[in-house]
């Protein structure tokens, strides 16, 4: 029973960190992207913009999957 309770607590912690913080992380990445777009364009800046855009897309995809699964559960 102790192991089950530990897993239960760890899953709740993971849920808070990974799923519930997604909108905040997306907003932070969008701010980073806007900051990068305002800077002088060079190769490093372009690569950084692509990296941030990929991370945003992955988070949006994770959020969409979360809501699809949630809809199925309900």
mmCIF file of the N, C-alpha and C atoms, coordinates in Angstrom:
data_MODEL
# 
_entry.id   MODEL 
# 
loop_
_atom_site.group_PDB 
_atom_site.id 
_atom_site.type_symbol 
_atom_site.label_atom_id 
_atom_site.label_alt_id 
_atom_site.label_comp_id 
_atom_site.label_asym_id 
_atom_site.label_entity_id 
_atom_site.label_seq_id 
_atom_site.pdbx_PDB_ins_code 
_atom_site.Cartn_x 
_atom_site.Cartn_y 
_atom_site.Cartn_z 
_atom_site.occupancy 
_atom_site.B_iso_or_equiv 
_atom_site.pdbx_formal_charge 
_atom_site.auth_seq_id 
_atom_site.auth_comp_id 
_atom_site.auth_asym_id 
_atom_site.auth_atom_id 
_atom_site.pdbx_PDB_model_num 
ATOM 1   N N  . UNK A 1 1  ? 0.826   -1.193 0.000   1.00 0.00 ? 1  UNK A N  1 
ATOM 2   C CA . UNK A 1 1  ? 0.000   0.000  0.000   1.00 0.00 ? 1  UNK A CA 1 
ATOM 3   C C  . UNK A 1 1  ? 0.870   1.257  0.000   1.00 0.00 ? 1  UNK A C  1 
ATOM 4   N N  . UNK A 1 2  ? 2.002   1.169  0.684   1.00 0.00 ? 2  UNK A N  1 
ATOM 5   C CA . UNK A 1 2  ? 2.911   2.313  0.749   1.00 0.00 ? 2  UNK A CA 1 
ATOM 6   C C  . UNK A 1 2  ? 3.452   2.658  -0.639  1.00 0.00 ? 2  UNK A C  1 
ATOM 7   N N  . UNK A 1 3  ? 3.790   1.635  -1.409  1.00 0.00 ? 3  UNK A N  1 
ATOM 8   C CA . UNK A 1 3  ? 4.292   1.851  -2.771  1.00 0.00 ? 3  UNK A CA 1 
ATOM 9   C C  . UNK A 1 3  ? 3.225   2.494  -3.650  1.00 0.00 ? 3  UNK A C  1 
ATOM 10  N N  . UNK A 1 4  ? 2.004   2.065  -3.522  1.00 0.00 ? 4  UNK A N  1 
ATOM 11  C CA . UNK A 1 4  ? 0.908   2.629  -4.304  1.00 0.00 ? 4  UNK A CA 1 
ATOM 12  C C  . UNK A 1 4  ? 0.730   4.108  -3.962  1.00 0.00 ? 4  UNK A C  1 
ATOM 13  N N  . UNK A 1 5  ? 0.800   4.425  -2.699  1.00 0.00 ? 5  UNK A N  1 
ATOM 14  C CA . UNK A 1 5  ? 0.671   5.823  -2.287  1.00 0.00 ? 5  UNK A CA 1 
ATOM 15  C C  . UNK A 1 5  ? 1.827   6.668  -2.825  1.00 0.00 ? 5  UNK A C  1 
ATOM 16  N N  . UNK A 1 6  ? 3.049   6.112  -2.841  1.00 0.00 ? 6  UNK A N  1 
ATOM 17  C CA . UNK A 1 6  ? 4.197   6.831  -3.386  1.00 0.00 ? 6  UNK A CA 1 
ATOM 18  C C  . UNK A 1 6  ? 4.003   7.119  -4.872  1.00 0.00 ? 6  UNK A C  1 
ATOM 19  N N  . UNK A 1 7  ? 3.558   6.118  -5.609  1.00 0.00 ? 7  UNK A N  1 
ATOM 20  C CA . UNK A 1 7  ? 3.321   6.296  -7.041  1.00 0.00 ? 7  UNK A CA 1 
ATOM 21  C C  . UNK A 1 7  ? 2.210   7.322  -7.266  1.00 0.00 ? 7  UNK A C  1 
ATOM 22  N N  . UNK A 1 8  ? 1.188   7.256  -6.458  1.00 0.00 ? 8  UNK A N  1 
ATOM 23  C CA . UNK A 1 8  ? 0.077   8.198  -6.553  1.00 0.00 ? 8  UNK A CA 1 
ATOM 24  C C  . UNK A 1 8  ? 0.575   9.634  -6.372  1.00 0.00 ? 8  UNK A C  1 
ATOM 25  N N  . UNK A 1 9  ? 1.387   9.865  -5.362  1.00 0.00 ? 9  UNK A N  1 
ATOM 26  C CA . UNK A 1 9  ? 1.929   11.198 -5.107  1.00 0.00 ? 9  UNK A CA 1 
ATOM 27  C C  . UNK A 1 9  ? 2.847   11.653 -6.239  1.00 0.00 ? 9  UNK A C  1 
ATOM 28  N N  . UNK A 1 10 ? 3.676   10.742 -6.736  1.00 0.00 ? 10 UNK A N  1 
ATOM 29  C CA . UNK A 1 10 ? 4.580   11.083 -7.834  1.00 0.00 ? 10 UNK A CA 1 
ATOM 30  C C  . UNK A 1 10 ? 3.809   11.434 -9.102  1.00 0.00 ? 10 UNK A C  1 
ATOM 31  N N  . UNK A 1 11 ? 2.726   10.725 -9.368  1.00 0.00 ? 11 UNK A N  1 
ATOM 32  C CA . UNK A 1 11 ? 1.906   11.022 -10.540 1.00 0.00 ? 11 UNK A CA 1 
ATOM 33  C C  . UNK A 1 11 ? 1.221   12.376 -10.401 1.00 0.00 ? 11 UNK A C  1 
ATOM 34  N N  . UNK A 1 12 ? 0.779   12.712 -9.223  1.00 0.00 ? 12 UNK A N  1 
ATOM 35  C CA . UNK A 1 12 ? 0.181   14.034 -9.012  1.00 0.00 ? 12 UNK A CA 1 
ATOM 36  C C  . UNK A 1 12 ? 1.222   15.131 -9.211  1.00 0.00 ? 12 UNK A C  1 
ATOM 37  N N  . UNK A 1 13 ? 2.422   14.901 -8.719  1.00 0.00 ? 13 UNK A N  1 
ATOM 38  C CA . UNK A 1 13 ? 3.494   15.878 -8.892  1.00 0.00 ? 13 UNK A CA 1 
ATOM 39  C C  . UNK A 1 13 ? 3.828   16.044 -10.376 1.00 0.00 ? 13 UNK A C  1 
ATOM 40  N N  . UNK A 1 14 ? 3.920   14.923 -11.095 1.00 0.00 ? 14 UNK A N  1 
ATOM 41  C CA . UNK A 1 14 ? 4.206   14.955 -12.532 1.00 0.00 ? 14 UNK A CA 1 
ATOM 42  C C  . UNK A 1 14 ? 3.101   15.702 -13.272 1.00 0.00 ? 14 UNK A C  1 
ATOM 43  N N  . UNK A 1 15 ? 1.860   15.447 -12.905 1.00 0.00 ? 15 UNK A N  1 
ATOM 44  C CA . UNK A 1 15 ? 0.723   16.114 -13.539 1.00 0.00 ? 15 UNK A CA 1 
ATOM 45  C C  . UNK A 1 15 ? 0.826   17.624 -13.378 1.00 0.00 ? 15 UNK A C  1 
ATOM 46  N N  . UNK A 1 16 ? 1.172   18.077 -12.193 1.00 0.00 ? 16 UNK A N  1 
ATOM 47  C CA . UNK A 1 16 ? 1.301   19.513 -11.945 1.00 0.00 ? 16 UNK A CA 1 
ATOM 48  C C  . UNK A 1 16 ? 2.437   20.116 -12.746 1.00 0.00 ? 16 UNK A C  1 
ATOM 49  N N  . UNK A 1 17 ? 3.557   19.417 -12.810 1.00 0.00 ? 17 UNK A N  1 
ATOM 50  C CA . UNK A 1 17 ? 4.742   19.959 -13.476 1.00 0.00 ? 17 UNK A CA 1 
ATOM 51  C C  . UNK A 1 17 ? 4.656   19.892 -14.997 1.00 0.00 ? 17 UNK A C  1 
ATOM 52  N N  . UNK A 1 18 ? 4.114   18.821 -15.516 1.00 0.00 ? 18 UNK A N  1 
ATOM 53  C CA . UNK A 1 18 ? 4.141   18.609 -16.958 1.00 0.00 ? 18 UNK A CA 1 
ATOM 54  C C  . UNK A 1 18 ? 2.870   19.100 -17.646 1.00 0.00 ? 18 UNK A C  1 
ATOM 55  N N  . UNK A 1 19 ? 1.743   18.712 -17.168 1.00 0.00 ? 19 UNK A N  1 
ATOM 56  C CA . UNK A 1 19 ? 0.498   19.016 -17.878 1.00 0.00 ? 19 UNK A CA 1 
ATOM 57  C C  . UNK A 1 19 ? -0.087  20.377 -17.514 1.00 0.00 ? 19 UNK A C  1 
ATOM 58  N N  . UNK A 1 20 ? -0.101  20.714 -16.268 1.00 0.00 ? 20 UNK A N  1 
ATOM 59  C CA . UNK A 1 20 ? -0.772  21.942 -15.851 1.00 0.00 ? 20 UNK A CA 1 
ATOM 60  C C  . UNK A 1 20 ? 0.061   23.190 -16.096 1.00 0.00 ? 20 UNK A C  1 
ATOM 61  N N  . UNK A 1 21 ? 1.346   23.054 -16.250 1.00 0.00 ? 21 UNK A N  1 
ATOM 62  C CA . UNK A 1 21 ? 2.200   24.220 -16.497 1.00 0.00 ? 21 UNK A CA 1 
ATOM 63  C C  . UNK A 1 21 ? 2.397   24.496 -17.977 1.00 0.00 ? 21 UNK A C  1 
ATOM 64  N N  . UNK A 1 22 ? 1.811   23.700 -18.806 1.00 0.00 ? 22 UNK A N  1 
ATOM 65  C CA . UNK A 1 22 ? 2.003   23.852 -20.243 1.00 0.00 ? 22 UNK A CA 1 
ATOM 66  C C  . UNK A 1 22 ? 1.648   25.250 -20.749 1.00 0.00 ? 22 UNK A C  1 
ATOM 67  N N  . UNK A 1 23 ? 0.505   25.821 -20.389 1.00 0.00 ? 23 UNK A N  1 
ATOM 68  C CA . UNK A 1 23 ? 0.191   27.173 -20.883 1.00 0.00 ? 23 UNK A CA 1 
ATOM 69  C C  . UNK A 1 23 ? 1.212   28.221 -20.444 1.00 0.00 ? 23 UNK A C  1 
ATOM 70  N N  . UNK A 1 24 ? 1.706   28.108 -19.229 1.00 0.00 ? 24 UNK A N  1 
ATOM 71  C CA . UNK A 1 24 ? 2.699   29.072 -18.745 1.00 0.00 ? 24 UNK A CA 1 
ATOM 72  C C  . UNK A 1 24 ? 4.007   28.924 -19.519 1.00 0.00 ? 24 UNK A C  1 
ATOM 73  N N  . UNK A 1 25 ? 4.398   27.688 -19.801 1.00 0.00 ? 25 UNK A N  1 
ATOM 74  C CA . UNK A 1 25 ? 5.632   27.468 -20.571 1.00 0.00 ? 25 UNK A CA 1 
ATOM 75  C C  . UNK A 1 25 ? 5.474   27.960 -22.002 1.00 0.00 ? 25 UNK A C  1 
ATOM 76  N N  . UNK A 1 26 ? 4.286   27.784 -22.574 1.00 0.00 ? 26 UNK A N  1 
ATOM 77  C CA . UNK A 1 26 ? 4.045   28.258 -23.936 1.00 0.00 ? 26 UNK A CA 1 
ATOM 78  C C  . UNK A 1 26 ? 4.151   29.781 -23.979 1.00 0.00 ? 26 UNK A C  1 
ATOM 79  N N  . UNK A 1 27 ? 3.554   30.457 -23.012 1.00 0.00 ? 27 UNK A N  1 
ATOM 80  C CA . UNK A 1 27 ? 3.625   31.920 -22.972 1.00 0.00 ? 27 UNK A CA 1 
ATOM 81  C C  . UNK A 1 27 ? 5.063   32.399 -22.826 1.00 0.00 ? 27 UNK A C  1 
ATOM 82  N N  . UNK A 1 28 ? 5.833   31.728 -21.975 1.00 0.00 ? 28 UNK A N  1 
ATOM 83  C CA . UNK A 1 28 ? 7.235   32.114 -21.783 1.00 0.00 ? 28 UNK A CA 1 
ATOM 84  C C  . UNK A 1 28 ? 8.030   31.929 -23.073 1.00 0.00 ? 28 UNK A C  1 
ATOM 85  N N  . UNK A 1 29 ? 7.775   30.826 -23.767 1.00 0.00 ? 29 UNK A N  1 
ATOM 86  C CA . UNK A 1 29 ? 8.473   30.586 -25.031 1.00 0.00 ? 29 UNK A CA 1 
ATOM 87  C C  . UNK A 1 29 ? 8.052   31.598 -26.095 1.00 0.00 ? 29 UNK A C  1 
ATOM 88  N N  . UNK A 1 30 ? 6.787   31.983 -26.109 1.00 0.00 ? 30 UNK A N  1 
ATOM 89  C CA . UNK A 1 30 ? 6.330   32.986 -27.068 1.00 0.00 ? 30 UNK A CA 1 
ATOM 90  C C  . UNK A 1 30 ? 7.003   34.332 -26.812 1.00 0.00 ? 30 UNK A C  1 
ATOM 91  N N  . UNK A 1 31 ? 7.192   34.674 -25.537 1.00 0.00 ? 31 UNK A N  1 
ATOM 92  C CA . UNK A 1 31 ? 7.904   35.909 -25.213 1.00 0.00 ? 31 UNK A CA 1 
ATOM 93  C C  . UNK A 1 31 ? 9.356   35.824 -25.674 1.00 0.00 ? 31 UNK A C  1 
ATOM 94  N N  . UNK A 1 32 ? 9.978   34.662 -25.472 1.00 0.00 ? 32 UNK A N  1 
ATOM 95  C CA . UNK A 1 32 ? 11.355  34.474 -25.940 1.00 0.00 ? 32 UNK A CA 1 
ATOM 96  C C  . UNK A 1 32 ? 11.435  34.619 -27.460 1.00 0.00 ? 32 UNK A C  1 
ATOM 97  N N  . UNK A 1 33 ? 10.457  34.051 -28.145 1.00 0.00 ? 33 UNK A N  1 
ATOM 98  C CA . UNK A 1 33 ? 10.440  34.131 -29.602 1.00 0.00 ? 33 UNK A CA 1 
ATOM 99  C C  . UNK A 1 33 ? 10.293  35.583 -30.062 1.00 0.00 ? 33 UNK A C  1 
ATOM 100 N N  . UNK A 1 34 ? 9.418   36.343 -29.430 1.00 0.00 ? 34 UNK A N  1 
ATOM 101 C CA . UNK A 1 34 ? 9.254   37.754 -29.791 1.00 0.00 ? 34 UNK A CA 1 
ATOM 102 C C  . UNK A 1 34 ? 10.545  38.529 -29.544 1.00 0.00 ? 34 UNK A C  1 
ATOM 103 N N  . UNK A 1 35 ? 11.207  38.244 -28.445 1.00 0.00 ? 35 UNK A N  1 
ATOM 104 C CA . UNK A 1 35 ? 12.477  38.902 -28.144 1.00 0.00 ? 35 UNK A CA 1 
ATOM 105 C C  . UNK A 1 35 ? 13.515  38.573 -29.209 1.00 0.00 ? 35 UNK A C  1 
ATOM 106 N N  . UNK A 1 36 ? 13.569  37.314 -29.613 1.00 0.00 ? 36 UNK A N  1 
ATOM 107 C CA . UNK A 1 36 ? 14.525  36.909 -30.645 1.00 0.00 ? 36 UNK A CA 1 
ATOM 108 C C  . UNK A 1 36 ? 14.214  37.567 -31.985 1.00 0.00 ? 36 UNK A C  1 
ATOM 109 N N  . UNK A 1 37 ? 12.944  37.734 -32.284 1.00 0.00 ? 37 UNK A N  1 
ATOM 110 C CA . UNK A 1 37 ? 12.556  38.352 -33.555 1.00 0.00 ? 37 UNK A CA 1 
ATOM 111 C C  . UNK A 1 37 ? 12.911  39.833 -33.606 1.00 0.00 ? 37 UNK A C  1 
ATOM 112 N N  . UNK A 1 38 ? 12.969  40.470 -32.449 1.00 0.00 ? 38 UNK A N  1 
ATOM 113 C CA . UNK A 1 38 ? 13.316  41.892 -32.402 1.00 0.00 ? 38 UNK A CA 1 
ATOM 114 C C  . UNK A 1 38 ? 14.816  42.124 -32.517 1.00 0.00 ? 38 UNK A C  1 
ATOM 115 N N  . UNK A 1 39 ? 15.604  41.090 -32.224 1.00 0.00 ? 39 UNK A N  1 
ATOM 116 C CA . UNK A 1 39 ? 17.052  41.235 -32.285 1.00 0.00 ? 39 UNK A CA 1 
ATOM 117 C C  . UNK A 1 39 ? 17.535  41.191 -33.731 1.00 0.00 ? 39 UNK A C  1 
ATOM 118 N N  . UNK A 1 40 ? 18.791  41.549 -33.894 1.00 0.00 ? 40 UNK A N  1 
ATOM 119 C CA . UNK A 1 40 ? 19.426  41.521 -35.195 1.00 0.00 ? 40 UNK A CA 1 
ATOM 120 C C  . UNK A 1 40 ? 19.457  40.088 -35.733 1.00 0.00 ? 40 UNK A C  1 
ATOM 121 N N  . UNK A 1 41 ? 19.077  39.919 -36.984 1.00 0.00 ? 41 UNK A N  1 
ATOM 122 C CA . UNK A 1 41 ? 18.990  38.588 -37.560 1.00 0.00 ? 41 UNK A CA 1 
ATOM 123 C C  . UNK A 1 41 ? 20.368  38.102 -37.990 1.00 0.00 ? 41 UNK A C  1 
ATOM 124 N N  . UNK A 1 42 ? 20.757  36.963 -37.450 1.00 0.00 ? 42 UNK A N  1 
ATOM 125 C CA . UNK A 1 42 ? 21.983  36.290 -37.866 1.00 0.00 ? 42 UNK A CA 1 
ATOM 126 C C  . UNK A 1 42 ? 21.743  34.784 -37.790 1.00 0.00 ? 42 UNK A C  1 
ATOM 127 N N  . UNK A 1 43 ? 22.763  34.020 -38.078 1.00 0.00 ? 43 UNK A N  1 
ATOM 128 C CA . UNK A 1 43 ? 22.595  32.566 -38.134 1.00 0.00 ? 43 UNK A CA 1 
ATOM 129 C C  . UNK A 1 43 ? 22.233  31.976 -36.769 1.00 0.00 ? 43 UNK A C  1 
ATOM 130 N N  . UNK A 1 44 ? 22.894  32.456 -35.725 1.00 0.00 ? 44 UNK A N  1 
ATOM 131 C CA . UNK A 1 44 ? 22.617  31.947 -34.379 1.00 0.00 ? 44 UNK A CA 1 
ATOM 132 C C  . UNK A 1 44 ? 21.202  32.316 -33.939 1.00 0.00 ? 44 UNK A C  1 
ATOM 133 N N  . UNK A 1 45 ? 20.784  33.519 -34.247 1.00 0.00 ? 45 UNK A N  1 
ATOM 134 C CA . UNK A 1 45 ? 19.448  33.977 -33.890 1.00 0.00 ? 45 UNK A CA 1 
ATOM 135 C C  . UNK A 1 45 ? 18.395  33.159 -34.632 1.00 0.00 ? 45 UNK A C  1 
ATOM 136 N N  . UNK A 1 46 ? 18.637  32.903 -35.882 1.00 0.00 ? 46 UNK A N  1 
ATOM 137 C CA . UNK A 1 46 ? 17.707  32.116 -36.690 1.00 0.00 ? 46 UNK A CA 1 
ATOM 138 C C  . UNK A 1 46 ? 17.566  30.700 -36.128 1.00 0.00 ? 46 UNK A C  1 
ATOM 139 N N  . UNK A 1 47 ? 18.687  30.110 -35.751 1.00 0.00 ? 47 UNK A N  1 
ATOM 140 C CA . UNK A 1 47 ? 18.652  28.757 -35.173 1.00 0.00 ? 47 UNK A CA 1 
ATOM 141 C C  . UNK A 1 47 ? 17.905  28.762 -33.843 1.00 0.00 ? 47 UNK A C  1 
ATOM 142 N N  . UNK A 1 48 ? 18.109  29.786 -33.033 1.00 0.00 ? 48 UNK A N  1 
ATOM 143 C CA . UNK A 1 48 ? 17.418  29.894 -31.753 1.00 0.00 ? 48 UNK A CA 1 
ATOM 144 C C  . UNK A 1 48 ? 15.910  30.045 -31.963 1.00 0.00 ? 48 UNK A C  1 
ATOM 145 N N  . UNK A 1 49 ? 15.520  30.826 -32.966 1.00 0.00 ? 49 UNK A N  1 
ATOM 146 C CA . UNK A 1 49 ? 14.095  30.996 -33.267 1.00 0.00 ? 49 UNK A CA 1 
ATOM 147 C C  . UNK A 1 49 ? 13.471  29.666 -33.675 1.00 0.00 ? 49 UNK A C  1 
ATOM 148 N N  . UNK A 1 50 ? 14.168  28.913 -34.511 1.00 0.00 ? 50 UNK A N  1 
ATOM 149 C CA . UNK A 1 50 ? 13.641  27.612 -34.941 1.00 0.00 ? 50 UNK A CA 1 
ATOM 150 C C  . UNK A 1 50 ? 13.491  26.672 -33.763 1.00 0.00 ? 50 UNK A C  1 
ATOM 151 N N  . UNK A 1 51 ? 14.470  26.676 -32.857 1.00 0.00 ? 51 UNK A N  1 
ATOM 152 C CA . UNK A 1 51 ? 14.413  25.818 -31.676 1.00 0.00 ? 51 UNK A CA 1 
ATOM 153 C C  . UNK A 1 51 ? 13.220  26.176 -30.794 1.00 0.00 ? 51 UNK A C  1 
ATOM 154 N N  . UNK A 1 52 ? 13.003  27.452 -30.573 1.00 0.00 ? 52 UNK A N  1 
ATOM 155 C CA . UNK A 1 52 ? 11.878  27.896 -29.745 1.00 0.00 ? 52 UNK A CA 1 
ATOM 156 C C  . UNK A 1 52 ? 10.555  27.535 -30.418 1.00 0.00 ? 52 UNK A C  1 
ATOM 157 N N  . UNK A 1 53 ? 10.464  27.714 -31.714 1.00 0.00 ? 53 UNK A N  1 
ATOM 158 C CA . UNK A 1 53 ? 9.231   27.382 -32.439 1.00 0.00 ? 53 UNK A CA 1 
ATOM 159 C C  . UNK A 1 53 ? 8.931   25.888 -32.348 1.00 0.00 ? 53 UNK A C  1 
ATOM 160 N N  . UNK A 1 54 ? 9.960   25.059 -32.437 1.00 0.00 ? 54 UNK A N  1 
ATOM 161 C CA . UNK A 1 54 ? 9.770   23.614 -32.318 1.00 0.00 ? 54 UNK A CA 1 
ATOM 162 C C  . UNK A 1 54 ? 9.273   23.253 -30.924 1.00 0.00 ? 54 UNK A C  1 
ATOM 163 N N  . UNK A 1 55 ? 9.847   23.878 -29.901 1.00 0.00 ? 55 UNK A N  1 
ATOM 164 C CA . UNK A 1 55 ? 9.422   23.607 -28.530 1.00 0.00 ? 55 UNK A CA 1 
ATOM 165 C C  . UNK A 1 55 ? 7.975   24.037 -28.309 1.00 0.00 ? 55 UNK A C  1 
ATOM 166 N N  . UNK A 1 56 ? 7.584   25.177 -28.882 1.00 0.00 ? 56 UNK A N  1 
ATOM 167 C CA . UNK A 1 56 ? 6.198   25.634 -28.771 1.00 0.00 ? 56 UNK A CA 1 
ATOM 168 C C  . UNK A 1 56 ? 5.254   24.639 -29.439 1.00 0.00 ? 56 UNK A C  1 
ATOM 169 N N  . UNK A 1 57 ? 5.610   24.196 -30.628 1.00 0.00 ? 57 UNK A N  1 
ATOM 170 C CA . UNK A 1 57 ? 4.770   23.233 -31.345 1.00 0.00 ? 57 UNK A CA 1 
ATOM 171 C C  . UNK A 1 57 ? 4.616   21.935 -30.566 1.00 0.00 ? 57 UNK A C  1 
ATOM 172 N N  . UNK A 1 58 ? 5.700   21.458 -29.952 1.00 0.00 ? 58 UNK A N  1 
ATOM 173 C CA . UNK A 1 58 ? 5.622   20.227 -29.167 1.00 0.00 ? 58 UNK A CA 1 
ATOM 174 C C  . UNK A 1 58 ? 4.707   20.396 -27.953 1.00 0.00 ? 58 UNK A C  1 
ATOM 175 N N  . UNK A 1 59 ? 4.820   21.527 -27.283 1.00 0.00 ? 59 UNK A N  1 
ATOM 176 C CA . UNK A 1 59 ? 3.958   21.777 -26.129 1.00 0.00 ? 59 UNK A CA 1 
ATOM 177 C C  . UNK A 1 59 ? 2.491   21.892 -26.544 1.00 0.00 ? 59 UNK A C  1 
ATOM 178 N N  . UNK A 1 60 ? 2.238   22.552 -27.665 1.00 0.00 ? 60 UNK A N  1 
ATOM 179 C CA . UNK A 1 60 ? 0.859   22.660 -28.153 1.00 0.00 ? 60 UNK A CA 1 
ATOM 180 C C  . UNK A 1 60 ? 0.298   21.288 -28.523 1.00 0.00 ? 60 UNK A C  1 
ATOM 181 N N  . UNK A 1 61 ? 1.135   20.465 -29.115 1.00 0.00 ? 61 UNK A N  1 
ATOM 182 C CA . UNK A 1 61 ? 0.708   19.111 -29.466 1.00 0.00 ? 61 UNK A CA 1 
ATOM 183 C C  . UNK A 1 61 ? 0.412   18.293 -28.209 1.00 0.00 ? 61 UNK A C  1 
ATOM 184 N N  . UNK A 1 62 ? 1.269   18.411 -27.194 1.00 0.00 ? 62 UNK A N  1 
ATOM 185 C CA . UNK A 1 62 ? 1.028   17.700 -25.933 1.00 0.00 ? 62 UNK A CA 1 
ATOM 186 C C  . UNK A 1 62 ? -0.273  18.161 -25.287 1.00 0.00 ? 62 UNK A C  1 
ATOM 187 N N  . UNK A 1 63 ? -0.513  19.454 -25.325 1.00 0.00 ? 63 UNK A N  1 
ATOM 188 C CA . UNK A 1 63 ? -1.738  19.993 -24.740 1.00 0.00 ? 63 UNK A CA 1 
ATOM 189 C C  . UNK A 1 63 ? -2.967  19.487 -25.493 1.00 0.00 ? 63 UNK A C  1 
ATOM 190 N N  . UNK A 1 64 ? -2.872  19.431 -26.804 1.00 0.00 ? 64 UNK A N  1 
ATOM 191 C CA . UNK A 1 64 ? -3.991  18.927 -27.605 1.00 0.00 ? 64 UNK A CA 1 
ATOM 192 C C  . UNK A 1 64 ? -4.268  17.460 -27.284 1.00 0.00 ? 64 UNK A C  1 
ATOM 193 N N  . UNK A 1 65 ? -3.217  16.662 -27.182 1.00 0.00 ? 65 UNK A N  1 
ATOM 194 C CA . UNK A 1 65 ? -3.380  15.248 -26.843 1.00 0.00 ? 65 UNK A CA 1 
ATOM 195 C C  . UNK A 1 65 ? -4.014  15.105 -25.466 1.00 0.00 ? 65 UNK A C  1 
ATOM 196 N N  . UNK A 1 66 ? -3.575  15.924 -24.541 1.00 0.00 ? 66 UNK A N  1 
ATOM 197 C CA . UNK A 1 66 ? -4.144  15.895 -23.185 1.00 0.00 ? 66 UNK A CA 1 
ATOM 198 C C  . UNK A 1 66 ? -5.645  16.130 -23.228 1.00 0.00 ? 66 UNK A C  1 
ATOM 199 N N  . UNK A 1 67 ? -6.080  17.136 -23.983 1.00 0.00 ? 67 UNK A N  1 
ATOM 200 C CA . UNK A 1 67 ? -7.503  17.455 -24.013 1.00 0.00 ? 67 UNK A CA 1 
ATOM 201 C C  . UNK A 1 67 ? -8.315  16.417 -24.768 1.00 0.00 ? 67 UNK A C  1 
ATOM 202 N N  . UNK A 1 68 ? -7.717  15.798 -25.784 1.00 0.00 ? 68 UNK A N  1 
ATOM 203 C CA . UNK A 1 68 ? -8.416  14.718 -26.496 1.00 0.00 ? 68 UNK A CA 1 
ATOM 204 C C  . UNK A 1 68 ? -8.625  13.539 -25.560 1.00 0.00 ? 68 UNK A C  1 
ATOM 205 N N  . UNK A 1 69 ? -7.588  13.185 -24.807 1.00 0.00 ? 69 UNK A N  1 
ATOM 206 C CA . UNK A 1 69 ? -7.714  12.083 -23.858 1.00 0.00 ? 69 UNK A CA 1 
ATOM 207 C C  . UNK A 1 69 ? -8.712  12.418 -22.753 1.00 0.00 ? 69 UNK A C  1 
ATOM 208 N N  . UNK A 1 70 ? -8.707  13.632 -22.324 1.00 0.00 ? 70 UNK A N  1 
ATOM 209 C CA . UNK A 1 70 ? -9.637  14.072 -21.283 1.00 0.00 ? 70 UNK A CA 1 
ATOM 210 C C  . UNK A 1 70 ? -11.074 13.983 -21.784 1.00 0.00 ? 70 UNK A C  1 
ATOM 211 N N  . UNK A 1 71 ? -11.290 14.361 -23.042 1.00 0.00 ? 71 UNK A N  1 
ATOM 212 C CA . UNK A 1 71 ? -12.634 14.297 -23.618 1.00 0.00 ? 71 UNK A CA 1 
ATOM 213 C C  . UNK A 1 71 ? -13.113 12.848 -23.706 1.00 0.00 ? 71 UNK A C  1 
ATOM 214 N N  . UNK A 1 72 ? -12.199 11.950 -24.051 1.00 0.00 ? 72 UNK A N  1 
ATOM 215 C CA . UNK A 1 72 ? -12.574 10.529 -24.111 1.00 0.00 ? 72 UNK A CA 1 
ATOM 216 C C  . UNK A 1 72 ? -12.951 10.002 -22.739 1.00 0.00 ? 72 UNK A C  1 
ATOM 217 N N  . UNK A 1 73 ? -12.207 10.426 -21.721 1.00 0.00 ? 73 UNK A N  1 
ATOM 218 C CA . UNK A 1 73 ? -12.471 9.966  -20.359 1.00 0.00 ? 73 UNK A CA 1 
ATOM 219 C C  . UNK A 1 73 ? -13.832 10.451 -19.875 1.00 0.00 ? 73 UNK A C  1 
ATOM 220 N N  . UNK A 1 74 ? -14.194 11.662 -20.282 1.00 0.00 ? 74 UNK A N  1 
ATOM 221 C CA . UNK A 1 74 ? -15.485 12.200 -19.843 1.00 0.00 ? 74 UNK A CA 1 
ATOM 222 C C  . UNK A 1 74 ? -16.608 11.636 -20.681 1.00 0.00 ? 74 UNK A C  1 
# 
